[in-house]
């Protein structure tokens, strides 16, 4: 492991001065851990289970340790080799853990470490990195170090059957410690980083192409994809770089000259939190790298932070592996967030006056605390008014005319955000206008959670749009994140022809309505059966999109969702 002198660390701390040093959040040392850590992992389903592979220095002994109480106590586990340098868990399979020791190949346990099976034997080195494809768990990649079959350097292996058989695939620079990342949206696409630079393969590692960006010429320490947005990836080098298009183009994400070592993404909220490990401590960014905070209170002086492991559950924690041991940091619980793209208490065309009822159901067995915030329209919604409520288990409520009854508004429209302790709420916005002959017409719009939002890697497509004497179409866009979002719109005709295009910017948590979107994008009146493609061009941003195709005679809006 890399050592750090007092002089070197002082230089790193000076270099980190552009990151705000944060006091008040303190790391806690896991003092009962009997080894100096080399590798760390957390079980996918049980946040209390922490694995550490490490060494006892005197006498030199390699051990695999397991904790079932978040690091309060530890038990030594024999992975069938008697030595362990590396440990990893399978994010798709709770209780599945992999371990490797020098000359032992790779072993797997599917019962939490009680029994083990050797999968990749015959190598003289040890597996220093194992990746399970996030969407194809049968696909594994393993990097072995000090492997005789690769001239004493690093070897790269691939398995398509969950480790039963392996194929050694070429690596761009097999004589160098490497890092690897797999594209969640493309099973055959992988990125390989080393001191030689950054390389990309689109055929499962059979061939590699060097990334032309010169910022990686001085070496790559880590490569990570955003788990919620596969088009976004980060590379750690002399600083941090971000790509919003799967590695084709890059921009700085901060930490230049501060020698970051690795990165972890906390994707529990709509705007992911970045954690970077480095010699000066742990860096955190809540705005995709625009600004950084340095957290090292509680970590022993002159200790390098190498890598993180993130646990979920009701009491989430971040574990930091350092050369002085493992530390934990309690994380705030992230409330579940639901976005209602539009609510109204406002007049519309042809004499309509729309009001919105907000219907919420809690089918779970636990009472739910919830907060409703009115975000408004065409403005920054972060400071919008909010009201707090409690909804008992297995109960439902309708906030009739929500903008009037909850927020006391006479006339307004805009998005609503509901945050809650529960991930099980069912929410619909019901917007109606009276008919002159009695009764009403209207539409239901579901709340958008993360799975429904358009992102930089997932466009929204809205179909059946028309603009003619009988119908008009309005497009509603609402930003679900606390960063400004740029959105590109592309209108396509039924024959595939390009009818028009445009772009717009949404402020943080901002909402806008594009009235008569078909003609607003340049198509002629009389256009029918068109569709619009909504693409978010800001990395990390997420946008709700839906359209209303409204009958001009009755003012009856028909909802079109992606």
C-alpha positions in Angstrom: 0.0 0.0 0.0 1.1 3.5 -0.6 2.7 5.3 2.3 2.5 9.0 3.0 5.2 11.0 4.8 4.3 14.0 7.0 5.8 16.3 4.4 3.8 14.7 1.6 0.6 14.8 3.6 1.1 18.5 4.5 1.5 19.2 0.8 -1.8 17.4 0.1 -3.6 19.3 2.8 -2.4 22.6 1.3 -3.5 21.4 -2.1 -6.9 20.6 -0.7 -7.5 24.1 0.5 -9.9 24.7 -2.4 -12.2 22.1 -0.7 -14.0 23.5 2.3 -12.9 21.8 5.5 -16.0 20.6 7.3 -16.2 20.3 11.0 -19.0 18.7 13.0 -19.2 15.4 11.2 -16.8 12.9 12.8 -15.5 9.5 11.6 -15.5 6.7 14.2 -12.7 4.2 14.2 -13.6 0.5 14.2 -11.0 -0.2 16.9 -11.7 -3.9 17.3 -10.6 -4.8 13.8 -7.5 -7.0 14.2 -5.9 -6.4 10.7 -4.6 -3.5 8.6 -7.2 -3.4 5.8 -6.4 -4.1 2.2 -9.9 -4.6 0.8 -13.4 -3.9 2.1 -17.0 -4.8 1.1 -20.5 -4.6 2.5 -23.3 -7.1 2.0 -25.9 -6.1 -0.5 -29.0 -6.8 1.6 -27.7 -6.7 5.2 -26.0 -3.4 6.1 -24.7 -4.9 9.3 -22.4 -7.3 7.5 -19.0 -5.8 6.7 -16.1 -7.8 5.2 -12.4 -6.8 5.4 -9.4 -8.6 4.0 -6.1 -7.4 5.6 -2.8 -8.3 7.2 -1.3 -8.6 10.6 2.1 -7.1 10.3 4.0 -9.1 13.0 4.1 -11.9 12.3 2.9 -11.3 8.7 -0.5 -13.0 8.3 -3.3 -12.4 5.8 -6.8 -12.7 7.1 -10.4 -12.4 6.1 -12.6 -10.8 8.7 -16.4 -10.6 9.0 -18.6 -8.4 11.2 -22.3 -8.8 11.6 -22.8 -5.7 13.8 -21.4 -2.9 11.6 -17.9 -3.4 12.7 -18.5 -3.7 16.5 -16.9 -7.1 16.6 -15.1 -9.4 14.1 -14.8 -13.1 13.3 -12.0 -14.6 11.2 -13.3 -16.6 8.2 -11.3 -19.1 6.2 -12.1 -18.8 2.5 -10.4 -22.1 1.8 -7.0 -20.7 1.2 -5.8 -19.7 4.6 -5.0 -16.2 3.4 -7.0 -13.4 1.9 -5.9 -10.2 0.2 -9.2 -9.3 -1.5 -12.9 -9.4 -0.7 -16.0 -8.4 -2.7 -19.8 -8.9 -2.5 -22.3 -9.5 -5.2 -24.7 -6.6 -5.3 -27.4 -8.8 -7.0 -27.1 -11.7 -4.6 -27.3 -11.2 -0.8 -25.0 -13.4 1.2 -22.7 -14.0 -1.8 -19.1 -13.0 -1.2 -15.8 -13.5 -3.2 -12.3 -13.7 -1.7 -8.8 -14.2 -3.0 -5.4 -14.8 -1.6 -1.9 -14.9 -3.2 -1.7 -18.1 -5.2 -5.3 -19.2 -4.3 -7.3 -18.0 -7.2 -10.8 -16.8 -6.5 -13.3 -18.4 -4.1 -17.0 -17.8 -3.7 -19.4 -18.4 -0.8 -23.1 -18.2 -1.3 -24.0 -18.7 2.4 -22.3 -15.7 4.1 -18.9 -17.3 4.3 -19.8 -20.7 5.9 -18.7 -22.7 2.8 -16.5 -21.8 -0.1 -15.9 -23.0 -3.6 -12.8 -22.2 -5.8 -13.8 -20.7 -9.2 -10.6 -19.4 -10.7 -7.7 -21.6 -9.7 -4.4 -22.1 -11.3 -3.2 -18.5 -11.1 0.0 -17.7 -9.2 -1.1 -14.2 -8.1 -4.2 -12.9 -6.4 -7.4 -11.3 -7.6 -7.1 -7.6 -6.8 -10.5 -6.6 -8.4 -13.7 -8.4 -9.2 -16.7 -6.9 -11.0 -20.2 -8.4 -11.2 -22.1 -6.8 -14.1 -24.8 -4.7 -12.5 -27.6 -5.9 -14.9 -26.2 -9.3 -16.0 -25.0 -11.0 -12.7 -23.8 -14.0 -14.7 -21.0 -11.9 -16.2 -17.9 -11.4 -14.1 -14.6 -9.8 -14.7 -11.5 -10.5 -12.6 -8.1 -8.8 -12.5 -5.2 -10.8 -11.0 -2.0 -9.3 -9.9 1.5 -10.8 -9.9 0.2 -13.6 -12.2 2.9 -15.8 -13.7 0.7 -16.5 -16.8 1.0 -12.8 -17.6 4.7 -12.4 -17.1 4.3 -11.6 -13.4 2.0 -8.6 -14.1 -1.8 -8.3 -14.2 -4.1 -10.6 -16.1 -7.7 -9.9 -17.0 -10.3 -12.7 -17.0 -14.0 -12.9 -18.1 -16.7 -15.3 -17.2 -20.2 -15.5 -18.7 -21.5 -18.2 -16.5 -21.1 -16.7 -13.0 -17.6 -17.9 -12.6 -17.9 -21.6 -13.7 -15.6 -21.1 -16.7 -13.2 -18.2 -17.5 -11.5 -16.8 -20.5 -8.3 -14.8 -20.3 -8.8 -11.6 -22.4 -6.1 -9.2 -23.4 -5.4 -6.1 -21.3 -3.9 -2.9 -22.7 -1.1 -2.9 -20.2 -0.8 -6.1 -18.3 2.3 -5.1 -16.3 0.5 -2.4 -14.3 -2.0 -2.4 -11.5 -5.4 -1.7 -13.1 -9.0 -0.6 -12.4 -12.0 -1.7 -14.3 -15.6 -0.5 -14.8 -18.5 -2.1 -16.7 -21.2 -0.1 -18.5 -24.5 -1.0 -16.9 -26.4 -0.3 -20.2 -24.0 -2.2 -22.6 -22.9 -5.7 -21.4 -19.9 -5.8 -23.8 -18.6 -2.3 -22.9 -15.8 -2.1 -20.3 -13.3 0.6 -19.3 -9.8 -0.3 -18.2 -7.6 2.2 -16.3 -3.9 2.1 -15.3 -0.9 4.4 -15.1 -0.8 4.0 -18.9 -4.2 5.8 -19.3 -7.8 5.0 -20.0 -9.0 2.3 -22.5 -12.4 1.3 -23.8 -13.6 -2.1 -25.1 -16.9 -2.7 -26.8 -16.4 -6.4 -27.4 -16.1 -7.7 -23.8 -12.4 -7.1 -23.6 -11.3 -8.7 -26.8 -9.9 -5.4 -28.1 -9.2 -2.0 -26.5 -9.0 1.5 -27.8 -7.1 4.2 -25.9 -9.2 7.2 -24.8 -7.8 10.3 -26.6 -8.3 12.7 -23.8 -4.9 13.8 -22.6 -6.1 14.4 -19.0 -5.6 10.6 -18.5 -2.1 10.4 -19.8 -0.6 10.7 -16.3 -2.6 7.7 -15.1 -6.0 6.5 -13.9 -6.8 5.5 -10.3 -10.5 4.6 -10.5 -13.4 4.4 -13.0 -17.0 4.4 -11.8 -20.4 4.5 -13.5 -23.3 6.4 -11.9 -25.6 3.4 -10.9 -28.8 5.4 -11.6 -27.6 7.0 -14.8 -25.4 4.7 -16.9 -24.5 7.5 -19.4 -22.6 9.3 -16.6 -19.2 8.0 -15.5 -16.3 9.4 -13.5 -12.6 8.8 -13.8 -10.1 9.5 -11.0 -6.7 10.8 -12.2 -4.8 13.8 -11.0 -8.3 15.2 -10.5 -11.8 14.0 -11.2 -13.4 13.9 -14.7 -17.0 13.3 -15.6 -18.6 12.1 -18.9 -22.3 12.4 -19.6 -22.1 10.4 -22.8 -20.6 7.0 -21.8 -17.0 8.2 -22.0 -16.9 9.9 -25.4 -16.4 13.4 -24.1 -15.1 14.6 -20.7 -15.2 17.6 -18.4 -13.6 18.4 -15.1 -15.5 17.5 -11.9 -13.0 19.2 -9.6 -10.1 18.0 -7.2 -7.4 18.9 -9.8 -4.0 18.5 -8.3 -5.3 16.9 -5.1 -4.4 13.3 -6.0 -7.7 11.5 -5.4 -7.5 7.7 -5.2 -11.0 6.4 -5.7 -14.6 7.5 -5.9 -17.9 6.2 -4.6 -21.4 7.4 -5.6 -24.2 7.6 -3.0 -27.2 7.5 -5.4 -30.0 7.4 -2.8 -31.2 10.9 -3.6 -32.2 12.4 -7.0 -28.9 14.3 -7.1 -26.2 11.8 -6.3 -23.5 12.6 -3.7 -19.9 12.0 -4.7 -17.3 10.7 -2.2 -13.7 10.8 -3.2 -10.9 9.2 -1.2 -7.5 10.8 -1.0 -4.4 11.5 1.0 -5.9 14.5 2.8 -9.0 12.6 3.8 -12.6 12.1 2.5 -14.0 14.6 0.0 -17.7 15.0 -0.5 -19.6 16.9 -3.2 -23.3 17.5 -3.2 -23.4 19.3 -6.6 -21.7 16.9 -9.0 -18.2 18.2 -8.3 -18.8 21.9 -8.6 -17.7 22.3 -4.9 -16.1 19.9 -2.4 -16.0 19.5 1.3 -13.1 17.8 3.2 -14.1 15.5 6.1 -11.3 14.0 8.2 -12.3 14.7 11.8 -11.7 11.4 13.7 -9.3 9.9 11.2 -5.8 9.4 12.6 -3.3 12.1 11.5 -1.2 11.4 8.4 -3.5 8.6 7.3 -4.4 8.1 3.7 -8.0 7.2 2.8 -8.0 4.6 0.0 -11.5 3.4 -0.6 -15.1 3.5 0.6 -17.9 1.0 1.1 -21.4 2.2 1.3 -24.1 0.5 3.4 -27.8 1.1 3.0 -30.8 0.3 5.2 -32.5 2.4 7.9 -29.2 3.6 9.3 -26.9 4.1 6.3 -23.1 4.4 6.9 -20.0 5.0 4.8 -16.9 3.0 5.6 -13.5 4.4 4.8 -10.5 2.1 4.4 -7.3 3.8 5.5 -3.7 2.8 6.3 -4.5 3.2 10.0 -7.7 1.1 10.0 -11.4 1.3 9.0 -13.6 4.2 10.0 -17.4 4.7 9.7 -19.5 7.8 9.2 -23.2 7.8 9.9 -25.1 9.2 6.9 -28.4 11.0 6.9 -31.4 9.0 5.8 -32.6 10.3 2.4 -36.4 10.7 2.2 -38.2 9.2 -0.6 -39.2 11.8 -3.2 -42.1 12.0 -5.6 -42.6 14.7 -8.2 -46.0 15.8 -9.4 -45.2 17.7 -12.6 -48.1 20.1 -12.5 -50.9 21.2 -10.2 -53.2 24.2 -10.9 -55.6 26.7 -9.6 -55.7 28.8 -12.7 -57.8 29.7 -15.8 -57.1 28.0 -19.1 -58.1 28.4 -22.7 -61.8 28.6 -23.8 -63.1 29.6 -20.4 -61.7 26.7 -18.4 -60.6 27.0 -14.8 -58.5 24.1 -13.6 -58.1 22.9 -10.0 -56.0 20.0 -8.8 -56.9 17.4 -6.2 -53.9 15.5 -4.8 -54.8 11.9 -3.9 -52.3 9.9 -1.6 -52.6 6.3 -0.4 -50.4 4.5 2.1 -50.9 0.8 1.6 -48.1 -0.2 3.9 -48.3 -1.4 7.5 -46.4 1.6 8.8 -47.5 5.2 9.3 -45.9 7.6 6.8 -44.7 11.1 7.5 -44.9 13.3 4.3 -44.2 16.8 3.3 -45.8 18.5 0.3 -43.9 21.4 -1.3 -45.2 23.7 -3.9 -42.4 24.4 -6.4 -44.2 26.9 -8.6 -43.4 27.4 -12.3 -40.6 29.0 -14.3 -38.6 29.7 -11.1 -36.2 28.1 -8.7 -38.4 25.8 -6.6 -36.1 25.1 -3.7 -37.6 27.7 -1.4 -41.2 26.9 -2.2 -43.7 26.7 0.7 -44.2 23.3 2.3 -46.7 21.6 4.7 -46.1 18.5 6.8 -48.7 15.7 7.3 -48.9 12.1 8.7 -50.8 9.4 6.8 -51.7 6.4 8.8 -51.0 2.9 7.6 -53.5 1.5 5.1 -55.2 4.9 4.8 -55.8 7.3 1.9 -56.5 11.0 1.7 -57.4 13.5 -1.0 -56.3 17.1 -0.6 -59.1 18.7 -2.6 -58.0 21.8 -4.5 -54.5 21.4 -3.1 -53.1 24.8 -4.1 -56.1 26.5 -2.4 -56.7 24.3 0.6 -53.1 23.5 1.5 -51.2 26.6 0.4 -53.9 29.3 0.4 -53.3 30.3 -3.2 -55.8 32.2 -5.2 -54.3 31.6 -8.7 -51.2 29.8 -9.6 -49.8 26.6 -11.1 -46.6 24.6 -10.9 -45.1 21.3 -9.7 -45.4 19.7 -6.4 -42.8 17.6 -4.6 -43.8 15.1 -2.0 -41.1 13.7 0.3 -41.8 10.9 2.7 -40.4 8.4 5.1 -42.2 5.8 3.0 -41.2 4.3 -0.4 -44.7 2.8 -0.7 -46.9 5.8 -1.3 -49.3 5.9 -4.3 -49.9 9.4 -5.5 -52.1 10.9 -8.3 -52.8 14.5 -9.2 -56.4 14.9 -10.5 -56.9 18.1 -12.5 -60.4 19.1 -13.6 -62.5 22.0 -15.0 -66.3 22.3 -14.9 -68.4 21.8 -18.0 -70.9 24.5 -18.8 -73.6 21.8 -18.9 -72.7 20.4 -15.5 -70.1 17.9 -14.3 -66.4 18.2 -15.2 -63.7 16.9 -17.4 -60.0 16.4 -16.5 -57.0 14.2 -16.3 -55.0 12.2 -13.8 -51.2 12.6 -13.7 -49.2 10.1 -11.7 -46.4 11.1 -9.4 -43.0 10.5 -10.9 -40.4 8.6 -9.0 -36.8 8.0 -10.2 -37.8 5.2 -12.5 -40.1 7.5 -14.6 -37.7 10.4 -15.0 -35.8 11.4 -18.1 -32.0 11.6 -17.5 -28.9 12.2 -19.6 -28.9 8.5 -20.4 -32.6 7.8 -20.8 -34.8 10.0 -23.0 -38.6 10.3 -22.6 -40.8 9.8 -25.6 -44.3 11.2 -25.7 -46.6 9.9 -28.5 -49.9 10.9 -30.2 -49.3 14.6 -30.2 -51.4 16.8 -32.5 -52.2 20.5 -33.2 -55.3 21.2 -35.3 -58.7 22.9 -35.0 -59.9 20.0 -32.8 -57.0 19.5 -30.4 -54.0 21.3 -28.9 -51.0 19.8 -27.1 -49.2 21.3 -24.1 -45.9 19.8 -22.9 -45.0 19.9 -19.2 -41.5 19.6 -17.9 -40.4 19.6 -14.2 -36.9 19.3 -12.9 -36.6 16.7 -10.1 -33.1 17.8 -9.1 -31.5 20.7 -7.3 -29.3 21.7 -10.2 -30.3 23.6 -13.3 -31.2 21.3 -16.1 -30.9 21.8 -19.9 -33.4 19.9 -22.0 -33.4 19.2 -25.8 -36.7 18.6 -27.6 -37.0 16.8 -30.9 -40.4 16.6 -32.7 -40.8 13.7 -35.1 -43.6 13.0 -37.6 -45.4 9.7 -38.1 -43.2 8.9 -41.1 -40.0 9.5 -39.1 -39.4 13.0 -40.6 -37.9 15.7 -38.4 -40.6 18.3 -37.8 -38.8 20.6 -35.4 -36.5 20.9 -32.5 -35.7 23.2 -29.6 -34.1 23.5 -26.2 -34.8 25.1 -22.9 -33.4 25.4 -19.4 -35.1 24.6 -16.1 -34.0 26.1 -12.8 -33.4 23.8 -9.8 -36.7 22.1 -9.0 -38.2 24.3 -11.7 -41.3 23.6 -13.9 -42.4 25.0 -17.2 -45.2 24.4 -19.7 -44.7 24.6 -23.4 -48.0 25.7 -24.8 -49.0 24.3 -28.2 -45.7 22.4 -28.3 -46.2 21.0 -31.8 -46.3 24.4 -33.5 -43.9 25.9 -31.0 -41.3 23.5 -32.2 -41.9 24.5 -35.8 -44.4 22.0 -37.2 -47.4 23.3 -39.2 -50.9 23.5 -37.8 -52.8 20.3 -38.8 -50.0 18.0 -37.6 -51.2 14.8 -36.0 -49.7 11.6 -34.6 -46.3 13.2 -34.0 -44.0 12.4 -31.1 -41.5 14.3 -29.1 -38.2 13.1 -27.7 -37.2 14.8 -24.4 -33.4 14.5 -23.7 -31.7 15.8 -20.6 -28.3 17.2 -21.5 -27.1 18.1 -18.0 -25.2 15.3 -16.2 -26.9 14.3 -13.0 -30.2 16.1 -13.8 -33.5 14.3 -14.0 -36.7 15.6 -15.5 -40.4 14.6 -15.4 -42.1 15.0 -18.8 -45.7 14.5 -19.9 -48.1 16.0 -22.4 -51.8 17.0 -22.4 -53.7 16.6 -25.7 -56.7 18.8 -25.0 -60.1 18.8 -26.9 -60.7 22.4 -28.0 -64.5 21.9 -27.8 -64.8 20.5 -24.3 -61.4 21.4 -22.7 -61.0 17.8 -21.9 -57.2 17.0 -21.5 -55.8 13.6 -22.2 -52.6 12.6 -20.5 -49.6 11.3 -22.4 -46.8 9.9 -20.2 -43.5 8.2 -21.4 
